[in-house]
């Protein structure tokens, strides 16, 4: 065999999952976190790896059933098979044992499952690249290999237990915290975030509440965070408003308030990341007034929007409505008169003025 042919044959024997940019990262690390929010029924999984397009292979989830992460020479069949077992009510650790028993290369695998109530199970084969292992807690399980040590998973667990709010952001913050916790931060080539929830997808037509991937980037986790920040405002906010309205329609006031509170969280988080815009302020004022019944906060946000642009009629209209709800009739009339000075023929504003005047006479 010639030297060239020998070299080509040797290259074909190299592992498929090579670390990306070996000079830029200390370890060819892979890490996954599975978690549930039992209050909302959300099931989430975030994965990050030095492999390209890890999100196309590693994460699996189904609303009302659970989630599976499979890595370290992943056996892709564990995704659908694991979900099938969970769907039949098999406890996660027993499902792990069943899957391991069917796999002749189980010592090369690393995978984990979680069900809807937060029970989890995990397997790390003895042949997985060191450091490899898992850590589980209430409602979550994290697994990793090619890590410097197990402290990264411990950091992830502490972050998950400390942080509150939307499950998707909790997963992002936890993995970011773990990756940054070592002496030399770990950068990943690809990352993905998947959250499923019944009716949580676009216009309620699917269960994919969040489904984001970064397939190839020098710092995929950072890119995923940037992508999620945009997605949260543009997609999750409408989803939360819809879910809140649906809960209100069926008479579930507790669920309705919870969903609208999450919408409030999305808006306030967006305004911490960027200068508050008039549309963001008015959307937040509307939620506070109409859904969370807090006219004081509605007045605050509507007034700020009016201060930004004194000629924008919707700001004055919403301010008038909030002042009216608060019982400040004089200030409500003042705001609606300001709006009418800008749009004298607006029938809706005229009707609002009449309502305020009737309340004053009472």
MOBELKA-V760654 format. One record per residue. N is the residue number from 0. RES is the residue in one letter. D_CENTER is the distance of its C-alpha to the mean C-alpha in Angstrom with 2 decimals. Layout:
N:RES:D_CENTER
N:RES:D_CENTER
This chain:
0:X:53.99
1:X:53.68
2:X:51.60
3:X:49.21
4:X:48.70
5:X:48.21
6:X:45.56
7:X:43.69
8:X:43.89
9:X:42.52
10:X:39.52
11:X:38.71
12:X:38.51
13:X:35.79
14:X:32.40
15:X:29.95
16:X:27.00
17:X:28.38
18:X:26.69
19:X:25.80
20:X:27.87
21:X:29.63
22:X:30.90
23:X:27.50
24:X:25.98
25:X:27.77
26:X:26.35
27:X:25.26
28:X:22.31
29:X:19.77
30:X:17.05
31:X:14.53
32:X:12.53
33:X:12.23
34:X:11.20
35:X:11.47
36:X:11.27
37:X:14.83
38:X:14.95
39:X:12.72
40:X:13.26
41:X:9.73
42:X:10.19
43:X:7.93
44:X:9.43
45:X:9.26
46:X:12.73
47:X:14.86
48:X:18.55
49:X:21.75
50:X:22.23
51:X:21.68
52:X:19.02
53:X:17.84
54:X:15.02
55:X:17.95
56:X:19.45
57:X:17.53
58:X:14.53
59:X:15.48
60:X:14.01
61:X:15.52
62:X:14.73
63:X:17.30
64:X:18.32
65:X:16.12
66:X:14.89
67:X:17.03
68:X:16.88
69:X:20.22
70:X:21.44
71:X:24.71
72:X:26.77
73:X:24.32
74:X:25.93
75:X:23.83
76:X:25.59
77:X:23.95
78:X:20.76
79:X:22.50
80:X:25.13
81:X:22.81
82:X:20.95
83:X:24.45
84:X:25.62
85:X:22.75
86:X:23.39
87:X:26.99
88:X:26.18
89:X:27.01
90:X:25.64
91:X:23.29
92:X:25.92
93:X:28.58
94:X:26.53
95:X:26.27
96:X:30.03
97:X:30.70
98:X:28.75
99:X:30.46
100:X:33.81
101:X:33.52
102:X:32.69
103:X:35.62
104:X:33.42
105:X:31.34
106:X:32.26
107:X:30.37
108:X:27.10
109:X:24.10
110:X:21.58
111:X:19.74
112:X:18.89
113:X:17.20
114:X:18.04
115:X:16.81
116:X:18.56
117:X:17.21
118:X:20.33
119:X:20.05
120:X:22.56
121:X:22.90
122:X:25.64
123:X:26.65
124:X:29.85
125:X:32.65
126:X:32.77
127:X:29.19
128:X:29.38
129:X:29.49
130:X:27.81
131:X:25.94
132:X:24.67
133:X:22.01
134:X:21.09
135:X:19.92
136:X:19.43
137:X:18.60
138:X:15.64
139:X:14.73
140:X:16.55
141:X:16.47
142:X:19.01
143:X:20.48
144:X:23.68
145:X:25.72
146:X:24.41
147:X:27.03
148:X:26.89
149:X:24.92
150:X:24.09
151:X:20.84
152:X:19.54
153:X:21.01
154:X:19.14
155:X:15.79
156:X:16.92
157:X:18.04
158:X:14.83
159:X:12.92
160:X:15.80
161:X:16.16
162:X:12.87
163:X:11.97
164:X:9.54
165:X:6.11
166:X:5.41
167:X:2.12
168:X:4.64
169:X:7.26
170:X:7.12
171:X:7.42
172:X:10.03
173:X:11.73
174:X:12.36
175:X:13.43
176:X:15.65
177:X:17.17
178:X:17.92
179:X:19.59
180:X:21.49
181:X:24.47
182:X:27.62
183:X:26.38
184:X:22.67
185:X:21.34
186:X:20.17
187:X:18.74
188:X:19.86
189:X:16.91
190:X:13.29
191:X:10.69
192:X:7.20
193:X:7.71
194:X:6.57
195:X:9.84
196:X:11.35
197:X:14.91
198:X:15.40
199:X:11.78
200:X:12.47
201:X:14.43
202:X:17.12
203:X:16.62
204:X:18.33
205:X:16.01
206:X:13.49
207:X:10.94
208:X:8.16
209:X:6.14
210:X:8.82
211:X:9.30
212:X:12.21
213:X:14.53
214:X:17.74
215:X:20.23
216:X:20.08
217:X:21.84
218:X:18.71
219:X:15.87
220:X:13.30
221:X:14.26
222:X:14.10
223:X:10.58
224:X:9.61
225:X:11.94
226:X:10.68
227:X:7.08
228:X:9.11
229:X:11.17
230:X:8.94
231:X:7.36
232:X:11.07
233:X:12.71
234:X:10.92
235:X:8.64
236:X:11.55
237:X:14.12
238:X:12.34
239:X:12.28
240:X:15.86
241:X:16.92
242:X:15.72
243:X:17.46
244:X:20.52
245:X:20.72
246:X:20.70
247:X:23.32
248:X:25.39
249:X:25.68
250:X:26.66
251:X:23.84
252:X:23.79
253:X:21.68
254:X:18.77
255:X:19.41
256:X:19.25
257:X:16.06
258:X:14.26
259:X:16.05
260:X:15.26
261:X:11.52
262:X:12.72
263:X:14.90
264:X:12.30
265:X:10.56
266:X:14.15
267:X:15.46
268:X:12.83
269:X:13.71
270:X:17.31
271:X:17.11
272:X:16.06
273:X:18.77
274:X:21.95
275:X:21.56
276:X:22.81
277:X:24.92
278:X:22.61
279:X:19.71
280:X:22.32
281:X:23.79
282:X:20.65
283:X:19.88
284:X:23.60
285:X:23.63
286:X:20.82
287:X:22.67
288:X:25.95
289:X:25.42
290:X:22.62
291:X:22.54
292:X:26.28
293:X:26.40
294:X:29.00
295:X:29.36
296:X:25.87
297:X:26.38
298:X:29.68
299:X:28.22
300:X:25.64
301:X:28.13
302:X:30.86
303:X:28.87
304:X:28.20
305:X:31.94
306:X:32.88
307:X:31.00
308:X:32.95
309:X:35.87
310:X:36.61
311:X:33.32
312:X:34.36
313:X:31.04
314:X:30.53
315:X:33.97
316:X:33.57
317:X:30.41
318:X:32.09
319:X:35.14
320:X:33.24
321:X:31.53
322:X:34.92
323:X:36.51
324:X:34.06
325:X:34.80
326:X:38.51
327:X:39.35
328:X:41.47
329:X:43.22
330:X:40.07
331:X:38.62
332:X:41.84
333:X:41.78
334:X:38.29
335:X:39.21
336:X:42.50
337:X:40.71
338:X:38.62
339:X:41.85
340:X:43.59
341:X:41.14
342:X:41.18
343:X:44.48
344:X:44.35
345:X:40.89
346:X:41.68
347:X:38.46
348:X:39.14
349:X:42.71
350:X:41.66
351:X:39.33
352:X:42.29
353:X:44.50
354:X:42.07
355:X:42.03
356:X:45.81
357:X:46.25
358:X:44.15
359:X:46.30
360:X:49.49
361:X:48.37
